Amino acid sequence: MHKSHVAIIGGGCAGLSAAATLVERGYQVTLFEASSQLGGRARSVAVETNGLLQILDNGQHIFLGAYSETLALLKKAGVDEKQAFLRLPLQINMQSSAGMPAFKFKSINFLPAPLNLLFGLIFCKGLSLNERVNAIKFMRFLQTTDYQIIADKPLVLFLINNLQSKKLIQYLWEPLCLAALNTPLEKASTRIFLNVLRDTFSGSKHNSDFLLPRQDLSQIISEPLARYIQHKGGTIKFNQRVRNVTQTDNGFNVETRNGQLPFSHVVIATSPVRVAKILSKLPKLSNVGEQTETYQYQPIYTIYLQYPAHTKLPAAIYGLTDATSQWVFDRGILCDQKNLIAVIVSAEGKHQKLTQDELAFEVAKELNRAFPSLQKPLWHKVIAEKRATFSCVPKLERPTNRTSLPNLYFAGDYTYPDYPATIEGAVRSGVYCATLIDSI
Ligand SMILES: Cc1cc2nc3c(=O)[nH]c(=O)nc-3n(C[C@H](O)[C@H](O)[C@H](O)COP(=O)(O)OP(=O)(O)OC[C@H]3O[C@@H](n4cnc5c(N)ncnc54)[C@H](O)[C@@H]3O)c2cc1C
């Protein structure tokens, strides 16, 4: 056991990853979580619907095969990937509002990357030959430029400059951009989008696999990680919102409603929204507080619709075109929540003006048009995460994990400079902070 005692503020993916890595290396760790539950923006919630208690995720999440740190960490914590996820080779099935397949793309599983993608594009349905050739040329161009651009710009401009047609954008690039960056094309950072494409489409062909949760998110992420941390001697304090951190001669004091506790190291692993407040008594870091205060945020709405018995979609995941609904998941196929469909509406848009009931009715109507066999839902539940992710815009300034105060670090999705707000970005930042502490 090291003499150091590390305080980790926040029990989302970043804080849990930092804590798990540090306890593994023999550090004494205390994790403070403001709420009664771990997981942060990737958690399960118990909701009452029609008098029944139901466990739902705060948002339907998609993991990628390229989430190498996340998958390695979960494995360490005892998560069996096959039990936790349905792994599917990258595929996009876009259903039109007229109930017809509009676009079908499937990467060719027996080919190595990037041929799996290029041949998938050759054989995709719903695009003209010219559009398919332009998509393949674009991917080849990205490979030869190593997915780098000189000056970052809104993704829509980059796509248009590279001859991506309206349909290609609508069927392929926009759904991928919304899923990865949760930011409208007109605002999204090309550089960050290309980083995601690079890690997804180069290296192993399995990097582009979709991993769809088969269990609820807390079962997959926070519960196994919490067990691992506690088993290795770490302490987790629930309902302990950290008010501020102050510097002392030997380290830091961390203040909660229960008073102050001393630590040698601190990792601030909250979402960016909470950072400025925690830094209020550390004037040397006020620049980070000011930086994060300028961030804009994007919402994600998840609309759960419970249908009568024997409701099943032909596949686990669909995209919808010309609709408010973007991605549709059959939770019966995925996690045995029979007859339950989850619909994602990401990023800002007109839907934010609707009440939750209006949005659910709109989505149910769209589903009924796209899949005419669906009946009327029995109930719905809308979970609105208003600040689901930071807006991933060009040239967004991100704080580094290391700060100008020795032994104080930032972790969190917003600190991983290569990625948008994702689980993998959060996990990588947490593991990296732990490595920085351990390297001193
Ligand atoms: C609806 C939705 C859908 C998403 N879909 C995907 C997806 O498909 N794929 C993907 O990769 N990512 C997705 N994301 C993004 C992903 O969930 C986040 O990027 C990731 O969970 C962020 O983790 P984090 O640890 O950085 O922050 P958070 O999860 O925000 O964790 C911060 C933690 O700090 C705690 N905290 C805050 N203030 C204090 C304080 N003062 N004291 C103590 N504790 C405090 C909070 O309670 C929270 O538990 C989605 C997010 C949402 C909301």
The ligand as an SDF file (V2000), in Angstrom:
LIG
                    3D

 53 58  0  0  0  0  0  0  0  0999 V2000
  -28.4630    9.8440  -22.9680 C   0  0  0  0  0  0  0  0  0  0  0  0
  -27.0060    9.6360  -23.2500 C   0  0  0  0  0  0  0  0  0  0  0  0
  -26.6130    8.7670  -24.2650 C   0  0  0  0  0  0  0  0  0  0  0  0
  -25.2660    8.5530  -24.5310 C   0  0  0  0  0  0  0  0  0  0  0  0
  -24.9070    7.6660  -25.4880 N   0  0  0  0  0  0  0  0  0  0  0  0
  -23.6100    7.3270  -25.6100 C   0  0  0  0  0  0  0  0  0  0  0  0
  -23.2200    6.2550  -26.4600 C   0  0  0  0  0  0  0  0  0  0  0  0
  -24.0550    5.6450  -27.1280 O   0  0  0  0  0  0  0  0  0  0  0  0
  -21.8980    5.9160  -26.5140 N   0  0  0  0  0  0  0  0  0  0  0  0
  -20.9500    6.5720  -25.7820 C   0  0  0  0  0  0  0  0  0  0  0  0
  -19.7890    6.1960  -25.8370 O   0  0  0  0  0  0  0  0  0  0  0  0
  -21.2880    7.6160  -24.9780 N   0  0  0  0  0  0  0  0  0  0  0  0
  -22.5780    7.9950  -24.8760 C   0  0  0  0  0  0  0  0  0  0  0  0
  -22.9360    9.0060  -24.0280 N   0  0  0  0  0  0  0  0  0  0  0  0
  -21.8780    9.7910  -23.3660 C   0  0  0  0  0  0  0  0  0  0  0  0
  -21.2930    9.0700  -22.1420 C   0  0  0  0  0  0  0  0  0  0  0  0
  -22.3280    8.5540  -21.3310 O   0  0  0  0  0  0  0  0  0  0  0  0
  -20.4790   10.0940  -21.3430 C   0  0  0  0  0  0  0  0  0  0  0  0
  -19.5100   10.6510  -22.1890 O   0  0  0  0  0  0  0  0  0  0  0  0
  -19.7590    9.4650  -20.1590 C   0  0  0  0  0  0  0  0  0  0  0  0
  -20.6230    8.6720  -19.3910 O   0  0  0  0  0  0  0  0  0  0  0  0
  -19.1910   10.6040  -19.3020 C   0  0  0  0  0  0  0  0  0  0  0  0
  -18.5440   10.0820  -18.1680 O   0  0  0  0  0  0  0  0  0  0  0  0
  -17.7720   11.0470  -17.1640 P   0  0  0  0  0  0  0  0  0  0  0  0
  -17.2490   10.1970  -16.0650 O   0  0  0  0  0  0  0  0  0  0  0  0
  -16.8160   11.8970  -17.9180 O   0  0  0  0  0  0  0  0  0  0  0  0
  -18.8790   12.0840  -16.6070 O   0  0  0  0  0  0  0  0  0  0  0  0
  -20.2360   11.8060  -15.8250 P   0  0  0  0  0  0  0  0  0  0  0  0
  -20.8580   10.5760  -16.3070 O   0  0  0  0  0  0  0  0  0  0  0  0
  -21.0180   13.0700  -15.9170 O   0  0  0  0  0  0  0  0  0  0  0  0
  -19.7940   11.5540  -14.3120 O   0  0  0  0  0  0  0  0  0  0  0  0
  -19.5750   12.5790  -13.3840 C   0  0  0  0  0  0  0  0  0  0  0  0
  -19.9910   12.1080  -12.0040 C   0  0  0  0  0  0  0  0  0  0  0  0
  -19.6140   13.1090  -11.0740 O   0  0  0  0  0  0  0  0  0  0  0  0
  -20.6520   13.2510  -10.1050 C   0  0  0  0  0  0  0  0  0  0  0  0
  -20.5010   14.5840   -9.5190 N   0  0  0  0  0  0  0  0  0  0  0  0
  -20.7640   15.7850  -10.0990 C   0  0  0  0  0  0  0  0  0  0  0  0
  -20.4580   16.7940   -9.2630 N   0  0  0  0  0  0  0  0  0  0  0  0
  -19.9880   16.2140   -8.1350 C   0  0  0  0  0  0  0  0  0  0  0  0
  -19.4810   16.7330   -6.9040 C   0  0  0  0  0  0  0  0  0  0  0  0
  -19.4150   18.0450   -6.6680 N   0  0  0  0  0  0  0  0  0  0  0  0
  -19.0690   15.8500   -5.9550 N   0  0  0  0  0  0  0  0  0  0  0  0
  -19.1280   14.5050   -6.1780 C   0  0  0  0  0  0  0  0  0  0  0  0
  -19.5850   13.9710   -7.3270 N   0  0  0  0  0  0  0  0  0  0  0  0
  -19.9950   14.8080   -8.2930 C   0  0  0  0  0  0  0  0  0  0  0  0
  -21.9290   13.0530  -10.9140 C   0  0  0  0  0  0  0  0  0  0  0  0
  -23.0170   12.7200  -10.0880 O   0  0  0  0  0  0  0  0  0  0  0  0
  -21.5110   11.9160  -11.8520 C   0  0  0  0  0  0  0  0  0  0  0  0
  -21.7600   10.6580  -11.2640 O   0  0  0  0  0  0  0  0  0  0  0  0
  -24.2810    9.2610  -23.7740 C   0  0  0  0  0  0  0  0  0  0  0  0
  -24.6670   10.1340  -22.7630 C   0  0  0  0  0  0  0  0  0  0  0  0
  -26.0100   10.3240  -22.5010 C   0  0  0  0  0  0  0  0  0  0  0  0
  -26.4130   11.2600  -21.3950 C   0  0  0  0  0  0  0  0  0  0  0  0
  1  2  1  0
  2  3  1  0
  2 52  2  0
  3  4  2  0
  4  5  1  0
  4 50  1  0
  5  6  2  0
  6  7  1  0
  6 13  1  0
  7  8  2  0
  7  9  1  0
  9 10  1  0
 10 11  2  0
 10 12  1  0
 12 13  2  0
 13 14  1  0
 14 15  1  0
 14 50  1  0
 15 16  1  0
 16 17  1  0
 16 18  1  0
 18 19  1  0
 18 20  1  0
 20 21  1  0
 20 22  1  0
 22 23  1  0
 23 24  1  0
 24 25  2  0
 24 26  1  0
 24 27  1  0
 27 28  1  0
 28 29  2  0
 28 30  1  0
 28 31  1  0
 31 32  1  0
 32 33  1  0
 33 34  1  0
 33 48  1  0
 34 35  1  0
 35 36  1  0
 35 46  1  0
 36 37  1  0
 36 45  1  0
 37 38  2  0
 38 39  1  0
 39 40  1  0
 39 45  2  0
 40 41  1  0
 40 42  2  0
 42 43  1  0
 43 44  2  0
 44 45  1  0
 46 47  1  0
 46 48  1  0
 48 49  1  0
 50 51  2  0
 51 52  1  0
 52 53  1  0
M  END
$$$$
